[in-house]
């Protein structure tokens, strides 16, 4: 799954939607005014040209993880444990996987938790 596809899947789960459908490459217009954004996060008023870059940004992934429900968190941890490299010195404590997971690993585990992961 490409990083861009991962970004879109996570963004949509977190409430981000395209502010205006993509009709042309020239930009989005409404009432004759070119808007400076293409995406908006429903219910928050947040707007931007692109949603956060979840696979490359730990802060963005931290925010995305807050959207998981209690039952999904356990599955997320299990997915993360399968992605973070282990060594014989790794403690069995699950906190290790949260501390050492990259944004990319967190994004993959997050999408697998949602059951939306697609193999390339």
C-alpha positions as a Markdown table, in Angstrom:
| # | Residue | x | y | z |
|---|---|---|---|---|
| 1 | Unk | 0.0 | 0.0 | 0.0 |
| 2 | Unk | 1.5 | 3.3 | -1.0 |
| 3 | Unk | 2.2 | 6.0 | 1.6 |
| 4 | Unk | -0.3 | 8.3 | -0.1 |
| 5 | Unk | -3.0 | 5.7 | 0.0 |
| 6 | Unk | -2.2 | 5.1 | 3.7 |
| 7 | Unk | -2.4 | 8.8 | 4.3 |
| 8 | Unk | -5.9 | 9.0 | 2.7 |
| 9 | Unk | -7.3 | 6.0 | 4.5 |
| 10 | Unk | -6.2 | 7.3 | 7.9 |
| 11 | Unk | -7.3 | 10.8 | 7.2 |
| 12 | Unk | -10.8 | 9.6 | 6.2 |
| 13 | Unk | -11.0 | 7.5 | 9.4 |
| 14 | Unk | -10.1 | 10.6 | 11.4 |
| 15 | Unk | -12.9 | 12.7 | 9.8 |
| 16 | Unk | -11.0 | 14.4 | 6.9 |
| 17 | Unk | -12.9 | 14.8 | 3.7 |
| 18 | Unk | -12.2 | 16.5 | 0.4 |
| 19 | Unk | -13.7 | 20.0 | 0.7 |
| 20 | Unk | -14.6 | 20.0 | -3.0 |
| 21 | Unk | -14.6 | 17.1 | -5.4 |
| 22 | Unk | -11.6 | 17.0 | -7.8 |
| 23 | Unk | -13.0 | 18.2 | -11.1 |
| 24 | Unk | -9.9 | 19.9 | -12.6 |
| 25 | Unk | -6.3 | 20.4 | -11.8 |
| 26 | Unk | -6.7 | 24.1 | -11.7 |
| 27 | Unk | -8.0 | 24.3 | -8.2 |
| 28 | Unk | -11.3 | 24.3 | -6.4 |
| 29 | Unk | -13.7 | 27.2 | -6.9 |
| 30 | Unk | -16.8 | 28.2 | -5.2 |
| 31 | Unk | -18.7 | 31.3 | -6.0 |
| 32 | Unk | -15.8 | 32.5 | -8.3 |
| 33 | Unk | -13.3 | 32.5 | -5.3 |
| 34 | Unk | -10.4 | 30.1 | -5.4 |
| 35 | Unk | -10.1 | 28.5 | -2.0 |
| 36 | Unk | -6.7 | 28.0 | -0.4 |
| 37 | Unk | -7.6 | 24.5 | 0.8 |
| 38 | Unk | -8.8 | 21.2 | -0.6 |
| 39 | Unk | -9.4 | 19.2 | 2.6 |
| 40 | Unk | -11.4 | 19.8 | 5.8 |
| 41 | Unk | -11.8 | 17.9 | 9.0 |
| 42 | Unk | -15.5 | 17.4 | 9.7 |
| 43 | Unk | -16.7 | 18.9 | 13.0 |
| 44 | Unk | -13.4 | 20.7 | 13.8 |
| 45 | Unk | -13.2 | 23.5 | 11.2 |
| 46 | Unk | -9.6 | 22.4 | 10.3 |
| 47 | Unk | -8.7 | 22.9 | 6.7 |
| 48 | Unk | -5.7 | 22.3 | 4.6 |
| 49 | Unk | -4.3 | 21.7 | 1.2 |
| 50 | Unk | -3.6 | 18.1 | 2.2 |
| 51 | Unk | -4.5 | 16.0 | 5.3 |
| 52 | Unk | -1.7 | 15.3 | 7.8 |
| 53 | Unk | 1.2 | 13.0 | 6.5 |
| 54 | Unk | 0.4 | 10.2 | 8.9 |
| 55 | Unk | 3.0 | 7.6 | 7.7 |
| 56 | Unk | 5.8 | 10.2 | 8.1 |
| 57 | Unk | 4.7 | 12.1 | 11.2 |
| 58 | Unk | 4.6 | 10.6 | 14.8 |
| 59 | Unk | 2.5 | 13.6 | 16.0 |
| 60 | Unk | -0.1 | 13.0 | 13.4 |
| 61 | Unk | -0.2 | 9.3 | 14.2 |
| 62 | Unk | -0.6 | 10.1 | 17.9 |
| 63 | Unk | -3.7 | 12.1 | 17.0 |
| 64 | Unk | -5.0 | 9.3 | 14.7 |
| 65 | Unk | -4.5 | 6.7 | 17.5 |
| 66 | Unk | -6.8 | 8.8 | 19.7 |
| 67 | Unk | -9.7 | 8.0 | 17.3 |
| 68 | Unk | -9.5 | 4.2 | 17.9 |
| 69 | Unk | -12.1 | 2.7 | 20.1 |
| 70 | Unk | -11.3 | 0.7 | 23.2 |
| 71 | Unk | -11.8 | -2.6 | 21.4 |
| 72 | Unk | -9.5 | -1.5 | 18.6 |
| 73 | Unk | -6.6 | -0.5 | 20.8 |
| 74 | Unk | -5.8 | -4.1 | 21.8 |
| 75 | Unk | -5.8 | -5.2 | 18.1 |
| 76 | Unk | -3.6 | -2.2 | 17.2 |
| 77 | Unk | -1.0 | -3.2 | 19.9 |
| 78 | Unk | -1.0 | -6.8 | 18.5 |
| 79 | Unk | -0.5 | -5.5 | 14.9 |
| 80 | Unk | 2.3 | -3.1 | 16.1 |
| 81 | Unk | 4.0 | -6.0 | 18.0 |
| 82 | Unk | 4.3 | -7.8 | 14.7 |
| 83 | Unk | 5.9 | -4.9 | 12.8 |
| 84 | Unk | 8.5 | -3.6 | 15.3 |
| 85 | Unk | 11.8 | -5.6 | 15.1 |
| 86 | Unk | 12.5 | -7.6 | 18.2 |
| 87 | Unk | 15.8 | -8.6 | 19.8 |
| 88 | Unk | 16.6 | -11.0 | 22.7 |
| 89 | Unk | 16.9 | -8.0 | 25.0 |
| 90 | Unk | 13.4 | -6.7 | 24.3 |
| 91 | Unk | 11.2 | -6.7 | 27.4 |
| 92 | Unk | 7.9 | -8.4 | 27.1 |
| 93 | Unk | 6.2 | -5.2 | 28.2 |
| 94 | Unk | 3.9 | -3.8 | 25.5 |
| 95 | Unk | 5.0 | -0.3 | 26.2 |
| 96 | Unk | 8.2 | -1.1 | 24.3 |
| 97 | Unk | 6.4 | -1.3 | 21.0 |
| 98 | Unk | 4.8 | 2.1 | 21.5 |
| 99 | Unk | 8.1 | 3.7 | 22.4 |
| 100 | Unk | 10.0 | 2.3 | 19.4 |
| 101 | Unk | 7.5 | 2.2 | 16.6 |
| 102 | Unk | 8.1 | 4.5 | 13.7 |
| 103 | Unk | 5.3 | 6.6 | 12.2 |
| 104 | Unk | 5.3 | 4.3 | 9.2 |
| 105 | Unk | 5.0 | 1.2 | 11.4 |
| 106 | Unk | 2.2 | 2.8 | 13.4 |
| 107 | Unk | 0.3 | 3.8 | 10.1 |
| 108 | Unk | 0.5 | 0.2 | 8.8 |
| 109 | Unk | -0.6 | -1.3 | 12.2 |
| 110 | Unk | -3.4 | 1.3 | 12.3 |
| 111 | Unk | -4.8 | 0.4 | 8.8 |
| 112 | Unk | -4.5 | -3.3 | 9.5 |
| 113 | Unk | -6.5 | -2.8 | 12.7 |
| 114 | Unk | -9.2 | -1.2 | 10.6 |
| 115 | Unk | -9.1 | -4.1 | 8.2 |
| 116 | Unk | -8.3 | -1.8 | 5.3 |
| 117 | Unk | -4.7 | -2.8 | 4.4 |
| 118 | Unk | -4.2 | -3.6 | 0.7 |
| 119 | Unk | -1.1 | -5.4 | -0.5 |
| 120 | Unk | 0.7 | -3.8 | -3.5 |
